[in-house]
Amino acid sequence: MSDKEKLLKEYEEVQFSEQNLSLSTLLITFLLILLGLALFVPKIYIKNEIYYISRDINKLYREYSTQQEENRYLKREIEYLKYKSDIEDTIF
């Protein structure tokens, strides 16, 4: 076997060993992914819940504002009708 063949064989063995992942590397990678998920999934869930709750609060506040405006309008209408009724009572 020539020196070229020996070098080529050693080179192929080194490349083959570098391409394969060891079990410990795979386990560490898997644990890091699980740790990342454990940290970020609750954060994402909480942010989504806050978003939906604030959306509901905004909807209720809009309805409340609309009801207040309608209440003001109805009070003015009642005052107008009372005034009109008082005026008509005095005329007839």
Backbone as numpy.savetxt, mean C-alpha at the origin, in Angstrom:
# Nx Ny Nz CAx CAy CAz Cx Cy Cz
50.71 -37.24 -21.04 49.87 -36.08 -21.04 50.77 -34.83 -21.04
50.45 -33.94 -21.92 51.29 -32.75 -22.03 50.89 -31.71 -21.01
51.72 -30.71 -20.88 51.45 -29.62 -19.94 50.17 -28.87 -20.30
49.93 -28.73 -21.60 48.72 -28.06 -22.05 47.48 -28.80 -21.58
47.50 -30.10 -21.75 46.35 -30.90 -21.35 46.13 -30.85 -19.84
47.22 -30.89 -19.08 47.10 -30.80 -17.63 46.50 -29.45 -17.21
47.03 -28.38 -17.81 46.50 -27.06 -17.49 45.02 -26.93 -17.87
44.68 -27.47 -19.04 43.29 -27.42 -19.48 42.39 -28.22 -18.55
42.86 -29.35 -18.11 42.08 -30.19 -17.20 41.89 -29.48 -15.85
42.96 -28.88 -15.33 42.86 -28.15 -14.06 41.93 -26.95 -14.20
42.04 -26.27 -15.33 41.18 -25.10 -15.57 39.70 -25.51 -15.60
39.41 -26.61 -16.27 38.02 -27.10 -16.33 37.52 -27.49 -14.95
38.38 -28.11 -14.13 37.97 -28.50 -12.78 37.69 -27.27 -11.92
38.51 -26.23 -12.06 38.31 -25.01 -11.29 37.01 -24.34 -11.72
36.77 -24.27 -13.02 35.52 -23.66 -13.51 34.31 -24.45 -13.05
34.39 -25.75 -13.08 33.27 -26.59 -12.66 32.99 -26.40 -11.18
34.02 -26.32 -10.36 33.82 -26.16 -8.92 33.29 -24.76 -8.60
33.66 -23.75 -9.39 33.17 -22.40 -9.15 31.71 -22.25 -9.56
31.27 -23.05 -10.52 29.90 -22.94 -11.00 28.90 -23.56 -10.04
29.28 -24.54 -9.30 28.37 -25.21 -8.38 28.27 -24.43 -7.06
27.06 -24.32 -6.56 26.85 -23.67 -5.27 26.94 -24.72 -4.17
27.58 -24.35 -3.11 27.63 -25.27 -1.99 26.30 -25.19 -1.23
26.04 -26.18 -0.45 24.79 -26.24 0.31 24.71 -25.10 1.31
25.84 -24.76 1.92 25.83 -23.67 2.91 25.53 -22.33 2.24
26.07 -22.09 1.06 25.78 -20.84 0.34 24.31 -20.77 -0.02
23.77 -21.87 -0.48 22.35 -21.91 -0.84 21.47 -21.71 0.40
21.83 -22.29 1.51 21.07 -22.14 2.74 21.13 -20.71 3.26
22.31 -20.10 3.23 22.45 -18.71 3.67 21.62 -17.79 2.79
21.66 -18.01 1.49 20.87 -17.19 0.56 19.38 -17.35 0.85
18.94 -18.56 1.06 17.53 -18.81 1.37 17.13 -18.13 2.67
17.98 -18.21 3.69 17.68 -17.57 4.97 17.63 -16.04 4.84
18.52 -15.46 4.04 18.49 -14.01 3.81 17.22 -13.58 3.10
16.78 -14.37 2.15 15.52 -14.05 1.46 14.35 -14.13 2.44
14.33 -15.15 3.27 13.26 -15.27 4.27 13.30 -14.12 5.27
14.49 -13.71 5.68 14.62 -12.59 6.59 14.10 -11.30 5.94
14.45 -11.09 4.68 13.95 -9.92 3.95 12.44 -9.93 3.86
11.87 -11.07 3.54 10.41 -11.18 3.48 9.78 -10.93 4.84
10.39 -11.47 5.89 9.85 -11.28 7.24 9.87 -9.81 7.64
10.84 -9.07 7.15 10.92 -7.65 7.49 10.00 -6.78 6.65
9.89 -7.08 5.36 9.19 -6.18 4.46 7.72 -6.50 4.24
7.31 -7.74 4.38 5.89 -8.07 4.17 5.00 -7.38 5.21
5.33 -7.39 6.49 4.48 -6.66 7.44 4.43 -5.15 7.15
5.56 -4.59 6.75 5.61 -3.17 6.44 4.68 -2.85 5.26
4.72 -3.66 4.23 3.86 -3.45 3.07 2.40 -3.62 3.47
2.10 -4.63 4.28 0.73 -4.86 4.72 0.21 -3.66 5.52
1.02 -3.16 6.45 0.60 -2.03 7.28 0.38 -0.79 6.42
1.26 -0.54 5.46 1.09 0.63 4.59 -0.19 0.52 3.76
-0.49 -0.67 3.28 -1.73 -0.86 2.52 -2.95 -0.63 3.40
-2.91 -1.13 4.62 -4.03 -0.92 5.54 -4.22 0.55 5.85
-3.13 1.26 6.07 -3.22 2.71 6.33 -3.82 3.41 5.13
-3.42 3.03 3.93 -3.94 3.64 2.71 -5.45 3.44 2.62
-5.91 2.20 2.79 -7.35 1.93 2.66 -8.16 2.60 3.77
-7.62 2.64 4.98 -8.33 3.31 6.07 -8.42 4.81 5.81
-7.32 5.41 5.34 -7.36 6.84 5.08 -8.30 7.15 3.91
-8.37 6.24 2.95 -9.32 6.42 1.85 -10.76 6.40 2.37
-11.05 5.49 3.28 -12.38 5.43 3.87 -12.68 6.68 4.70
-11.68 7.15 5.43 -11.86 8.36 6.23 -12.15 9.55 5.33
-11.42 9.67 4.22 -11.67 10.77 3.29 -13.07 10.70 2.69
-13.52 9.50 2.39 -14.87 9.33 1.85 -15.91 9.77 2.89
-15.73 9.34 4.13 -16.67 9.74 5.19 -16.63 11.24 5.44
-15.45 11.84 5.35 -15.34 13.28 5.55 -16.05 14.04 4.42
-15.91 13.57 3.20 -16.64 14.20 2.09 -18.14 14.11 2.29
-18.61 12.94 2.72 -20.04 12.79 2.99 -20.48 13.71 4.13
-19.68 13.82 5.15 -19.98 14.69 6.29 -20.07 16.15 5.83
-19.11 16.58 5.02 -19.12 17.96 4.51 -20.36 18.21 3.66
-20.72 17.24 2.85 -21.91 17.38 2.01 -23.16 17.47 2.88
-23.23 16.66 3.92 -24.39 16.70 4.81 -24.47 18.04 5.55
-23.33 18.56 5.96 -23.33 19.87 6.63 -23.84 20.96 5.69
-23.37 20.93 4.45 -23.82 21.93 3.49 -25.31 21.79 3.21
-25.78 20.57 3.09 -27.21 20.34 2.87 -28.01 20.82 4.09
-27.49 20.60 5.28 -28.16 21.05 6.50 -28.28 22.58 6.51
-27.22 23.27 6.13 -27.28 24.74 6.06 -28.33 25.20 5.06
-28.34 24.53 3.91 -29.31 24.88 2.88 -30.74 24.68 3.40
-30.99 23.57 4.05 -32.33 23.28 4.55 -32.74 24.26 5.65
-31.80 24.65 6.49 -32.11 25.64 7.53 -32.51 26.98 6.89
-31.79 27.40 5.85 -32.15 28.64 5.16 -33.53 28.52 4.51
-33.78 27.34 3.96 -35.08 27.12 3.32 -36.20 27.17 4.36
-35.97 26.59 5.51 -36.97 26.63 6.59 -37.20 28.07 7.05
-36.11 28.81 7.22 -36.26 30.22 7.61 -37.04 31.00 6.57
-36.77 30.76 5.32 -37.49 31.44 4.25 -38.98 31.09 4.29
-39.27 29.80 4.45 -40.67 29.39 4.49 -41.39 29.95 5.71
-40.70 29.99 6.86 -41.30 30.59 8.06 -41.58 32.07 7.82
-40.62 32.75 7.25 -40.79 34.17 6.97 -41.95 34.38 5.99
-41.98 33.58 4.95 -43.05 33.69 3.95 -44.40 33.40 4.60
-44.44 32.40 5.45 -45.68 32.06 6.13 -46.13 33.20 7.04
-45.21 33.79 7.79 -45.54 34.90 8.68 -46.05 36.10 7.88
-45.41 36.36 6.77 -45.83 37.49 5.93 -47.21 37.23 5.33
-47.43 36.03 4.86 -48.74 35.73 4.26 -49.84 35.75 5.32
-49.53 35.33 6.54 -50.52 35.36 7.61 -50.94 36.79 7.93
-50.01 37.70 7.88 -50.34 39.09 8.18 -51.10 39.74 7.04
-50.88 39.31 5.82 -51.59 39.90 4.68 -53.03 39.42 4.65
-53.27 38.16 4.92 -54.64 37.64 4.84 -55.28 37.65 6.14
